Amino acid sequence: MIKFLTTLTLFLVSTIVFSQSAFDKFENDENVTAVIVNKKMFEMMGKMKMDASDKQAQQFMSLVKKLDNLKVFVTSNAKVTNEMKTATDRHLKNGNLEELMRITEGGKSVKIHFRPGAKDTQVKELFMFIEGGPKDKETVLLSLTGDFDLNDISLLTEKMNLPGGDDLKKASTKGKK
């Protein structure tokens, strides 16, 4: 069942679904890999039949129902990286997002911000910007919206194999403190 869920999830994540945001210009850029999953896809995933004894799969399906949009943009192009930085700065300024954490290690810079919900660990938007280190010059911009708990992020990154997943796990661990 886990293999089926993983295969289906990877298929769904690889399907590009159009939606509008400040980052739409990156969708059709030949120097950018874009993955966009909208609320309807998450709703469809949430309706899949699961083995009632598989608690991790049940937790994942419960989380998926709380998500609205996932947008991931990846590039190795320096010009596009600068455009992503500008769009990120604008989004952080206008989106009322709070810094969750920053990591700088070996030339790699990771910035994770969020728009809080009603409770301490509740999140309306999780936003991450990663600039690669000396070995990996990839830049990753990720936005996840919905109404979910920060503690659920590690499960999501594990199941969907998101870029920057290890960094998101660190943020999830921080949210548990």
C-alpha positions in Angstrom: 0.0 0.0 0.0 2.9 2.4 0.8 4.4 1.7 -2.6 1.1 2.5 -4.3 0.7 5.7 -2.3 4.2 6.8 -3.0 3.8 6.1 -6.7 0.5 7.9 -6.9 1.9 10.9 -4.9 4.9 11.2 -7.2 2.6 11.1 -10.2 0.3 13.7 -8.8 3.1 16.0 -7.7 4.6 15.8 -11.2 1.4 17.0 -12.8 1.4 20.7 -13.3 -1.9 22.4 -12.5 -2.3 26.2 -13.2 -3.0 28.7 -10.5 -2.2 32.4 -10.0 0.4 33.9 -7.7 3.4 36.2 -7.7 5.5 33.3 -8.9 3.5 32.3 -12.0 6.1 33.8 -14.3 8.4 31.0 -13.4 6.0 28.3 -14.5 6.8 28.6 -18.2 10.4 29.6 -17.9 12.6 26.9 -19.7 15.2 27.3 -17.0 12.8 26.4 -14.2 11.3 23.1 -13.1 7.8 23.9 -11.7 5.6 21.6 -9.8 2.2 22.9 -8.8 -0.5 21.0 -7.0 -3.9 22.7 -6.3 -6.6 22.1 -3.7 -8.7 19.8 -6.0 -5.7 17.4 -6.4 -5.3 17.3 -2.6 -9.0 16.7 -2.2 -8.8 13.8 -4.7 -5.8 12.4 -2.9 -7.6 12.7 0.4 -10.5 10.5 -0.9 -8.2 7.5 -1.6 -9.1 4.3 0.2 -6.4 3.4 2.8 -5.7 0.5 5.0 -7.1 1.4 8.4 -4.2 -0.3 10.1 -1.6 1.9 8.4 -1.5 4.8 10.8 1.2 6.7 9.0 -0.8 6.6 5.7 -3.9 7.7 7.6 -2.0 10.6 9.1 -0.7 11.6 5.6 -4.2 11.4 4.2 -5.5 13.6 7.0 -2.8 16.2 6.4 -3.5 16.2 2.6 -7.1 17.2 3.2 -5.9 20.3 5.0 -3.7 21.6 2.1 -4.7 24.1 -0.6 -1.7 24.6 -2.8 1.8 23.4 -3.2 4.2 25.3 -5.5 7.8 24.4 -6.1 10.1 26.1 -8.5 13.7 24.9 -9.0 16.4 26.5 -11.2 20.2 26.5 -11.6 20.1 29.6 -13.8 21.8 32.7 -12.1 19.4 35.2 -13.8 16.3 33.3 -12.7 17.8 32.9 -9.2 18.0 36.7 -8.9 14.4 37.0 -10.2 13.3 34.5 -7.6 15.1 36.4 -4.9 13.3 39.6 -5.9 9.9 37.8 -6.0 10.7 36.2 -2.6 11.6 39.5 -1.0 8.4 41.1 -2.4 6.3 38.1 -1.2 7.8 38.1 2.3 7.2 41.9 2.6 3.6 41.9 1.3 2.6 38.5 2.7 3.0 39.2 6.4 5.1 36.1 6.9 7.1 35.5 10.0 10.6 34.0 9.9 10.6 30.5 11.3 14.3 29.8 10.8 17.5 30.5 8.7 20.2 28.0 8.0 23.6 28.9 6.4 25.9 26.0 5.9 28.7 25.4 3.4 27.5 28.2 1.0 23.9 26.9 1.2 21.3 29.4 2.4 17.9 28.3 3.6 15.1 30.7 4.7 11.9 29.4 6.1 8.9 31.7 6.8 5.3 31.1 7.7 2.0 32.8 8.0 0.6 31.7 11.4 -2.8 30.3 12.1 -4.9 30.6 15.3 -2.7 28.2 17.4 1.1 28.3 18.0 1.9 25.5 15.6 -0.9 26.1 13.1 0.2 27.3 9.7 -1.6 29.1 6.8 1.4 29.3 4.6 4.8 27.7 4.7 7.4 29.4 2.5 10.9 28.3 1.8 13.8 29.8 -0.3 17.0 27.8 -0.7 20.1 28.8 -2.6 22.5 26.0 -3.3 26.0 25.5 -1.8 29.2 24.9 -3.6 28.3 21.4 -4.9 24.6 22.1 -5.7 23.9 25.5 -7.3 20.1 24.9 -7.4 17.7 27.5 -6.1 14.4 26.2 -4.7 11.3 28.3 -4.0 8.5 26.5 -2.2 5.1 27.7 -1.0 2.6 25.4 0.8 -0.8 26.9 1.7 -3.7 25.5 3.7 -4.6 25.1 7.3 -2.2 22.6 8.8 0.0 21.9 11.8 3.7 22.6 11.6 4.3 19.3 13.3 2.8 17.5 10.2 5.4 18.9 7.8 8.0 16.1 8.3 5.4 13.5 7.3 4.6 15.5 4.2 8.2 15.9 3.1 8.9 12.2 3.8 5.9 11.0 1.7 6.2 13.6 -1.2 10.0 13.8 -1.3 9.9 17.6 -1.6 13.1 19.6 -2.4 14.4 21.0 0.8 12.6 18.3 2.8 15.5 17.9 5.3 15.3 21.6 6.0 11.6 21.5 6.4 12.0 18.6 8.9 14.2 20.9 11.0 11.5 23.5 11.0 8.9 20.9 12.0 11.2 19.8 14.9 11.6 23.5 15.9 7.8 23.8 16.0 7.5 21.0 18.5 9.5 22.8 21.1 
